[in-house]
Amino acid sequence: MPPVVDHVPTDDEVVFLTYDDGAERDPRFIELVRERRLPVSMFLTDSVVGPGYAHFARLRAVGASLQNHTLDHRALRGLPYAGQRAEICGQQRKLQARFGVRPHLFRPPYGTYDTTTLRAAADCGIAAVVLWRVTLEGDGHLTYTRGAHRLAPGDIVSVPSGEAPSLSLAERTTRLLGELEERGLRVGRLEDHVRQVSPSGGTPSGGVRGRGRSGRSGGLGAAAAQRRSPRPRSAAHTRTKNAPHRRRAAGNWHSA
């Protein structure tokens, strides 16, 4: 089973910037990534990106990596193996056909998954399932799923696609970069650091764990799942309107 990570133990003074879905296509963000040489990770959903793959080709050309966020942004937990594999492997094939690469990292929609998800991800060639400890909200503020409410080395920051965010993607990222500089941190390449996590989910210094933003207790496939209704975010997500909000992932996640 691939490890599940929301934070990567590291001695480097780095955090990892990850961007979800592909709904926001801010041309100024491309320039920011190019100018600052930011090794960001873009977790793409095919049904959300739609005709926008050219935008992500430009991002990839300036140093961004393209990773898997499923074909249709379905909540995977509880689906049969065939359905989960189709969502994950299908997007692997899409990205390979368009860009000639097969992603090694996968983020499950809404942060929810079960052991079937991990098995399907492994069979699709995924090396790690990536969650998050920190969220960069649409207004530029940071929220935390667990632990201290401050950025720390090894944190994975998720930047969701928001509904009419008050700040553009470039503006939010620029504000975050300022905070990183104040704390003596820089942006690291997530793929390079995740390789240090063993296939069993442990590391030389201990296991990797995470939890959803709700902070509820529970394990994989816990009955404490979701009780909050989703906030619709774009027409591309209407087919998942009954799924939990992506930032309301339930339960504690532990290394698999």
N, C-alpha and C positions, 0 to 999 in steps of 0.2 A: 504494500500500500504506500502511496506517496505521503510524505509528511504534510501536515496542515500547519501553516505558520501565520501569525499576525505580528510577530516580532522576531528578528533574527539576532541571536547572541553574536556580538562582534566587538573587537577591541578598536575598530575604526570609528571615527567620529562622523558617522554617516546616518542618514535616514533615507527612505525609499519612497519616491513619489509614483503613485499608480492612479490611472485615470480610467473610469468605467464607461462602458456602453458605446460611446462614439457619437452621442447625440449633439454635443457641442463641437463645432468646427470653427474655432476662432483663428483666423489667419495670423493675428498678432502672437498667438501662442507658438506657432511654428517659428517665428522670428526669435521669440524668447528662448526656445529650446536651442536654436542654432547659435545665438549670441552667447548664451551662458553655458553652452555645451552640456545640457542637462540629460543624463541617461534615464529618462522617464520610461515607464512601462504603461502601454495602452492596452487595456483589457476590452476587446471588441466583441460586440454582439451583431451578427450579420443583419438581422431584421431591423436593428436600430441604425446601423451605419448606412444601409441602403445604397444609394448612389454615391456615397461620400468616401469610397475607398481611395480615390485619388488624393484626397486630403491627407490620409494616413500614409500613403506612399511618400508624400513630401515630408511628413514627420519622420518616417523611417530613414529617409535620406539624410536628415540632419542629426540622427543619433538615437531616436526613440526606438524601443522594442515593441513588437506587436504580439499580444498574448490572447488567450482564449477566454471568452465570457459567454459561450454557448451560441447556438444559432438563433434562438427565439426568446431568450430571457425567461424561460419557464422555471418556476421553483422546482428543484430536482428532488428534494427529499420526499420519499414515499413513492416515487415513480418506479416502475419496473426497470430492470437492467437494460432492456432493449431501448426504452425511451431515453434513459439517461445517456447511454452510449451514443445514440443517434444525435443528441444535442451536442455532446462534447466532440466526438469524432467528426461529425458533420462540419463543425467550425474549424477543426484541424484541417480538413480537406479544402475548405474555402480559402483559408489563409495561405495554405501551401500553393493552391492554384493561382492565387493572385500575386503572391510575393515570393514564392519559392522557398518558404520556411515553414517548419512545423513547430508551433510553440511548445515550450517545455513547462510553462506555468499556466495555471487555470484558476479562475475565480468563479465560484458558483453564484448564480444570481441570488440576491438577498442575503448572501452569506450562509445559506442553509444547505445542508448536505446530510448524507447518511453513509453507512459502510458500502452500500451499492454504488454511491457516487464515487467513492475512492477506488473501488474495483474497476468501474467503467473508465475513470480517468487514467488509471494505470494502463489499462488495455488500449487506450488511445495515445499512449506515449507521453503522458503528463508526468513530470518529475516532482512537482510540488503543487499543493492546493494553497492559494494565497488569500488570506483574510486581511484584517487591518486592526490596528490598535487606535488609530487616530483618523478622524474624518475632517477634511477641509470643507466647511459648509459654504453655501452659496453667497453668504455675506462676508466670507473671508475669515470667520472665526473657526477655531479648532474645538472639536469635541472628542472625548476619550471613552473607549469601551471599558477600560479597566485601568487599575494602577494610578500612578501619579498623573496629575493633570498638567503635564509639561512634556515637551519633546525630549526624547532620550535616544542615545545611539542605538541603532538597530530597529527603530520604529518603522512600521509600514503605514504610510499615509494614503488613505483612499480619497479620491476626488470624484464624487458622483456627478452625473449629469443632472443638473437641477432644472426646475421649472422657472424660467425667467429669473435667474439669479440676479441679485443686485449688483454683483461684480462680474465682469467677464472672466473667462478662464485665465487669460494672461494677467489680469489684475489680481485675481486670487492667488495665483502662483507667485507673482512678484511680492505680494505681501508676505506669503509664507517664506520665501527666500530671505527676506529681511529678518524674519524671526530666527531662521536658521543661523544666519550670520551673527546675530546677537548672542546666540548660544554656542558659537564656535563649531557649528555643524555644517556639513555639506551634503549634497545629494549623491548617493551611491547607486551603482548598477545592481538591481535586485538579483538578476540571474546569477551574477558572479558570487554573491554571498549565500544564496539559497543552496548552491552546490555544496556548501560546507555542512548542510544538514544531512544526516544519514538517512537511508531509505526507511529505517524503522521509525523515523520521526525524532530521534534523539540527536544530541550534539555532544561533543566531548565535555562540555560543561553542564549538560543536563538537557531535559526535554524542552520542546517548544510548545507553547500553549496559547490559546486565545479565547475570547468570548465575544458574544454579540453585544451590540450597543445597549441592549436592554439590561445586560448584566444579570439576567436570571440564571439560576443554577439549573443543572441538568446535563445530560450527555448526548451522544449521537442519537438522533431519533427520539429525543426525550418527549414525553407527553406534554411538557410545559410549553410546547411550540409557540404559535403566534396567537395573540388575542387582539392585536391592534389591526385596524383596517389600513390598507395601503393608501398613500396619497398618489393619485394618478399624476404622471410626470410628462408623458408625451404620447402622441397617437401611436407611436411605435410600440408602446407598452400596453395597449389596451387589451391585448390577448392574455395578459397576466394580471388583470384587474383584481382577481380573487387571491392573488399571492400576497404574503406579508410585505410591508414596505422594506426595501432593500437595506435600509439602515436599522431595521428592527429585527435583526437576526437573533433567534432565540438560543438560549442555552450556553453552557460552557463548551468550548471546543478544546480538545486535547490532541496531542500528537497521535497520528494513526500508525 
